Amino acid sequence: MSVIKDIEKRAEDKMLQSVNHLEEVLSRIRAGKANVHILDGVKVDYYGSLVPLSNVANISTPDAKTITILAWEKPMLKVIEKAIQDSDVGITPENNGEIIRLGIPPLTEERRKQLVKQSNAEAENARIGIRNTRRDANEASKKAVKAGTPEDDGKETEAAIQKLHDKHLKRIDEILAAKEKEIMTV
């Protein structure tokens, strides 16, 4: 019985990882208002090491259309500015020698639709991950039955895994709907 419970636990953990990854990826997609998470993927050359931007500067949003970056060391301003320009953020930084400002431009209708497509693609990747986890867990359950676990336990496990699958797919749909609403809100 512990083998069956272990299969369910691993499947649930993997499905949850897919959902959490989707939330993280979607938080980086800008939706027309300032969000510090769009800079999460930016890496800065800090004395020979690539480190996240948040490790070398204070990032804040003073208003809905601006992100400010205050470097902890003044010489890092140029390096941070270059890292932002080289990244896929798509916003040109304004460096006044003290602070870097990112003005978040309003999204065009075409760009909004592009972001929704990108969000849908990320959600589909998460769904695929959950389906693959379900398949792997069901195969492991069938192997356990062949190895001597009672068949009823195997059937119960498959039903439990299907419930987990449905629950996590529903959560992905909820996350995606919220992100689409955020993107399409002008």
C-alpha positions as CSV (number, residue, x, y, z in Angstrom):
1,M,0.0,0.0,0.0
2,S,2.9,2.4,0.7
3,V,4.1,2.0,-2.9
4,I,0.7,3.2,-4.1
5,K,0.6,6.2,-1.7
6,D,4.2,7.1,-2.8
7,I,3.1,7.1,-6.5
8,E,0.1,9.4,-5.6
9,K,2.3,11.7,-3.6
10,R,5.0,12.0,-6.3
11,A,2.3,12.7,-8.9
12,E,0.7,15.4,-6.8
13,D,4.1,17.0,-6.2
14,K,4.9,17.0,-9.9
15,M,1.5,18.4,-10.9
16,L,1.9,21.2,-8.3
17,Q,5.3,22.0,-9.7
18,S,3.8,22.5,-13.1
19,V,1.1,24.8,-11.7
20,N,3.7,26.8,-9.7
21,H,6.0,27.1,-12.7
22,L,3.1,28.4,-14.8
23,E,2.3,31.1,-12.1
24,E,6.0,32.1,-12.1
25,V,6.2,32.3,-15.9
26,L,3.0,34.3,-16.2
27,S,4.1,36.8,-13.5
28,R,7.0,37.8,-15.9
29,I,4.6,38.6,-18.7
30,R,3.9,42.3,-18.4
31,A,0.3,43.3,-18.6
32,G,0.5,47.1,-19.2
33,K,1.1,48.0,-15.6
34,A,4.4,48.1,-13.6
35,N,5.3,44.8,-12.1
36,V,8.8,44.1,-10.6
37,H,8.5,40.4,-11.7
38,I,9.1,41.3,-15.3
39,L,12.7,41.8,-14.3
40,D,13.1,38.4,-12.6
41,G,14.8,36.9,-15.7
42,V,17.4,39.7,-16.0
43,K,20.9,38.7,-15.0
44,V,23.6,41.2,-14.2
45,D,27.4,40.8,-14.5
46,Y,28.5,41.4,-10.9
47,Y,32.3,41.3,-10.8
48,G,32.5,38.3,-13.1
49,S,29.4,36.4,-11.9
50,L,25.9,36.5,-13.4
51,V,23.4,37.3,-10.6
52,P,19.7,38.2,-10.6
53,L,19.1,41.9,-10.8
54,S,17.4,41.9,-7.4
55,N,20.7,40.8,-5.9
56,V,22.5,44.1,-6.9
57,A,19.7,46.7,-6.7
58,N,16.4,47.7,-5.0
59,I,13.5,47.4,-7.5
60,S,10.2,49.2,-6.8
61,T,7.1,50.5,-8.4
62,P,6.4,54.1,-7.3
63,D,3.3,54.2,-9.6
64,A,1.4,52.0,-12.0
65,K,3.5,53.0,-15.1
66,T,7.0,53.1,-13.6
67,I,9.6,50.7,-12.3
68,T,12.6,52.2,-10.5
69,I,15.9,50.5,-9.9
70,L,18.3,51.8,-7.3
71,A,21.7,50.2,-7.5
72,W,23.4,49.4,-4.3
73,E,26.7,50.4,-5.9
74,K,26.9,53.4,-8.3
75,P,29.2,51.8,-10.8
76,M,26.6,49.1,-11.3
77,L,24.2,51.5,-13.0
78,K,25.7,51.1,-16.5
79,V,25.9,47.3,-16.1
80,I,22.3,47.1,-15.0
81,E,21.2,49.4,-17.8
82,K,23.0,47.2,-20.4
83,A,21.6,44.0,-18.9
84,I,18.1,45.4,-19.2
85,Q,18.7,46.5,-22.8
86,D,20.1,43.0,-23.7
87,S,17.2,41.2,-22.0
88,D,13.8,40.3,-23.6
89,V,12.0,42.8,-21.3
90,G,11.4,45.2,-24.3
91,I,11.6,48.4,-22.4
92,T,14.4,51.0,-22.8
93,P,15.8,52.1,-19.4
94,E,16.4,55.7,-18.5
95,N,19.5,56.2,-16.4
96,N,19.9,59.6,-14.8
97,G,23.1,58.7,-12.9
98,E,21.3,58.1,-9.6
99,I,18.5,55.8,-10.5
100,I,17.2,53.8,-13.5
101,R,13.6,54.2,-14.5
102,L,11.6,52.0,-16.7
103,G,8.5,53.6,-18.2
104,I,5.9,51.0,-18.9
105,P,4.3,51.9,-22.2
106,P,0.6,51.3,-22.7
107,L,0.0,48.0,-24.6
108,T,-1.5,48.1,-28.1
109,E,-4.4,45.8,-28.9
110,E,-2.1,43.8,-31.2
111,R,0.5,43.4,-28.4
112,R,-2.2,42.4,-25.9
113,K,-3.3,39.6,-28.2
114,Q,0.3,38.5,-28.6
115,L,0.7,38.3,-24.8
116,V,-2.6,36.3,-24.5
117,K,-1.2,33.9,-27.1
118,Q,2.0,33.6,-25.2
119,S,0.1,33.0,-22.0
120,N,-2.0,30.3,-23.7
121,A,1.2,28.6,-24.9
122,E,2.7,28.6,-21.4
123,A,-0.6,27.2,-20.0
124,E,-0.6,24.4,-22.6
125,N,2.9,23.5,-21.6
126,A,1.8,23.2,-18.0
127,R,-1.2,21.1,-19.1
128,I,1.1,18.8,-21.0
129,G,3.3,18.4,-17.9
130,I,0.3,17.4,-15.9
131,R,-0.9,14.9,-18.5
132,N,2.6,13.4,-18.7
133,T,2.7,13.1,-14.9
134,R,-0.7,11.4,-14.9
135,R,0.5,8.9,-17.6
136,D,3.7,8.2,-15.7
137,A,1.8,7.7,-12.4
138,N,-0.7,5.3,-14.1
139,E,2.1,3.3,-15.6
140,A,3.9,3.1,-12.2
141,S,0.6,2.0,-10.7
142,K,0.1,-0.8,-13.3
143,K,3.7,-2.0,-12.6
144,A,3.0,-2.1,-8.9
145,V,-0.1,-4.2,-9.6
146,K,2.0,-6.6,-11.7
147,A,4.5,-6.7,-8.9
148,G,1.9,-7.9,-6.4
149,T,-0.1,-4.9,-5.2
150,P,-3.9,-5.7,-5.1
151,E,-5.7,-4.7,-8.3
152,D,-8.3,-2.7,-6.3
153,D,-5.6,-0.5,-4.9
154,G,-4.3,0.1,-8.4
155,K,-7.7,1.1,-9.6
156,E,-8.2,3.4,-6.6
157,T,-4.8,5.0,-7.3
158,E,-5.7,5.6,-11.0
159,A,-9.0,7.3,-9.9
160,A,-7.1,9.4,-7.3
161,I,-4.6,10.4,-9.9
162,Q,-7.3,11.4,-12.4
163,K,-8.9,13.6,-9.6
164,L,-5.6,15.3,-9.1
165,H,-5.2,15.7,-12.8
166,D,-8.7,17.3,-13.1
167,K,-8.1,19.6,-10.1
168,H,-4.8,20.9,-11.4
169,L,-6.1,21.4,-14.9
170,K,-8.9,23.5,-13.4
171,R,-6.4,25.5,-11.5
172,I,-4.4,26.2,-14.7
173,D,-7.6,27.4,-16.4
174,E,-8.3,29.7,-13.5
175,I,-4.8,31.2,-13.5
176,L,-4.9,31.6,-17.3
177,A,-8.3,33.3,-17.2
178,A,-7.0,35.8,-14.5
179,K,-3.9,36.6,-16.6
180,E,-6.0,37.1,-19.8
181,K,-8.3,39.4,-17.9
182,E,-5.3,41.3,-16.6
183,I,-3.7,41.6,-20.0
184,M,-6.9,42.7,-21.8
185,T,-7.9,45.3,-19.2
186,V,-7.0,48.7,-20.6
